[in-house]
Amino acid sequence: MSDDAGSEILVSKKGETTRRVSVTTLFGSGDETANIVLTGGEEVRVPEAGRVYVVGNVKRPCNFLLKQGEVASVLKAMSYAEGLMSYTSAKAYIYRREANGNKNEIEIPLRNIMTRKASDVPLMADDILYIPENDNRKLLVTTLGKVLLIGGGAIATALVVYH
């Protein structure tokens, strides 16, 4: 199977329930019950592996495949996104769709994870990791920069006039 193959094989036949077979069980454990006998007319599909999406205030928004048996985490996602941009919020959010269709927004302590003050958080297939910008911090730095620019010009003018 290709690198982007999912962790299950789906076997379906018209009028019957679709059977799910774990790739690991079929190929890794030698479990004979996972080896379904095909009689003809079945459709055998291997869906693509799930992805994790990284968006927001990162250097390179991206998505990456969760290959068979691979574990994803916030730190791994940050490595794929090549790190954070300036003025990143202390908190980030994981948007996750549950099997029952419900959507969850999970707040995580991003700054603490990045500084190793909190444990890394695992990510699941089809999670969206959103890294917001800290608008207040950006505004403060921008305002201070303008004050220093204006103030610096006034000081330079005063020195020229005084001299």
C-alpha positions in Angstrom: 0.0 0.0 0.0 1.1 3.6 -0.6 2.4 5.9 2.2 -0.9 7.9 2.2 -3.1 4.8 2.8 -5.3 4.8 5.8 -5.3 2.3 8.7 -8.4 0.3 7.5 -9.5 -1.6 4.5 -13.2 -1.4 3.7 -14.8 -4.4 2.1 -18.4 -3.9 0.9 -20.9 -5.9 -1.1 -24.3 -4.7 -2.3 -27.0 -5.4 0.3 -24.4 -6.3 3.0 -22.8 -4.4 5.8 -19.4 -2.9 5.1 -16.7 -4.7 6.9 -13.6 -2.9 8.3 -10.3 -4.7 8.5 -7.4 -3.2 10.3 -4.3 -3.0 8.1 -2.1 -3.8 11.2 -4.2 -6.8 12.1 -4.2 -8.2 8.6 -0.6 -7.7 7.7 1.1 -7.4 11.1 -0.4 -9.9 13.4 -1.2 -12.8 11.1 -4.7 -13.0 12.5 -6.6 -15.3 10.1 -10.0 -13.9 11.0 -8.9 -10.6 9.4 -8.3 -12.3 6.1 -11.7 -12.1 4.5 -12.5 -14.6 1.7 -13.7 -12.7 -1.3 -16.5 -14.4 -3.4 -16.9 -11.9 -6.1 -18.8 -8.6 -6.4 -17.1 -7.0 -3.4 -15.7 -3.5 -3.5 -12.4 -3.2 -1.6 -11.2 0.3 -0.8 -8.4 1.7 1.3 -9.3 5.3 2.2 -6.5 7.9 2.4 -4.9 8.4 5.8 -6.3 11.3 7.9 -4.6 14.6 7.9 -3.9 17.3 10.5 -4.3 20.9 9.4 -2.2 23.8 10.8 -3.5 27.3 10.2 -3.2 30.8 11.7 -0.1 32.7 12.9 2.5 30.2 11.8 5.4 30.6 9.3 4.0 28.0 6.8 0.3 26.9 7.2 0.2 23.3 6.1 -1.4 19.9 6.4 0.3 16.5 6.9 -0.7 12.9 6.6 -1.0 10.7 9.7 0.5 7.5 8.3 -0.3 4.0 9.7 0.5 3.9 13.4 1.9 7.5 13.5 1.2 9.8 16.4 0.8 13.5 15.8 1.2 16.3 18.4 1.2 20.0 18.7 5.0 20.1 18.6 5.2 17.9 15.6 2.6 20.2 13.9 4.7 23.2 14.7 7.7 21.6 13.1 5.8 21.0 9.9 4.6 24.7 10.0 8.2 25.8 10.5 7.4 27.5 13.8 5.4 30.5 15.0 5.2 34.1 13.7 5.7 37.1 16.0 2.8 38.1 18.2 1.4 34.7 18.7 -1.3 34.2 21.3 -0.5 32.2 24.4 -3.4 29.9 23.7 -4.3 27.9 20.5 -7.3 25.8 19.6 -7.9 22.4 18.2 -11.1 22.0 16.2 -12.2 18.4 16.1 -15.2 16.7 14.6 -16.3 13.7 16.6 -17.7 10.5 15.1 -21.2 11.5 16.0 -20.9 14.7 14.0 -20.4 17.1 16.9 -17.7 19.7 16.6 -15.4 20.5 19.6 -13.2 23.5 20.2 -10.3 22.5 22.5 -8.2 25.3 24.0 -4.6 24.4 24.6 -1.8 26.3 26.4 0.4 26.8 23.3 3.0 29.1 24.9 3.5 26.6 27.8 3.8 23.7 25.4 6.4 25.5 23.3 8.4 26.4 26.4 8.1 22.9 27.8 6.0 24.1 30.8 3.1 21.9 29.8 2.8 18.5 28.2 2.5 18.2 24.4 -1.0 17.6 23.2 -1.9 14.7 20.9 -3.7 15.5 17.6 -6.0 13.2 15.7 -6.8 12.7 12.1 -8.7 15.6 10.6 -8.0 18.0 13.5 -7.4 21.6 12.7 -4.8 23.3 14.9 -5.5 27.1 14.8 -2.9 29.5 16.2 -4.4 32.9 16.7 -2.5 36.2 16.6 -2.3 38.2 19.9 -3.8 41.5 18.7 -3.2 43.3 22.0 0.5 42.4 22.0 0.9 43.4 18.4 -0.9 46.7 19.0 1.3 47.5 22.0 4.5 46.8 20.1 3.3 48.9 17.1 2.3 51.8 19.4 5.6 51.7 21.3 7.4 51.7 17.9 5.5 54.7 16.7 6.0 56.6 20.0 9.8 55.9 19.9 9.9 57.0 16.2 8.0 60.2 16.9 9.8 60.7 20.2 13.2 60.0 18.7 12.5 62.6 16.0 11.5 65.2 18.5 14.7 64.5 20.5 16.8 64.8 17.4 15.1 68.1 16.4 15.6 69.5 19.9 19.3 68.6 19.8 19.8 70.4 16.4 17.9 73.5 17.6 19.8 73.5 20.9 23.2 73.2 19.2 
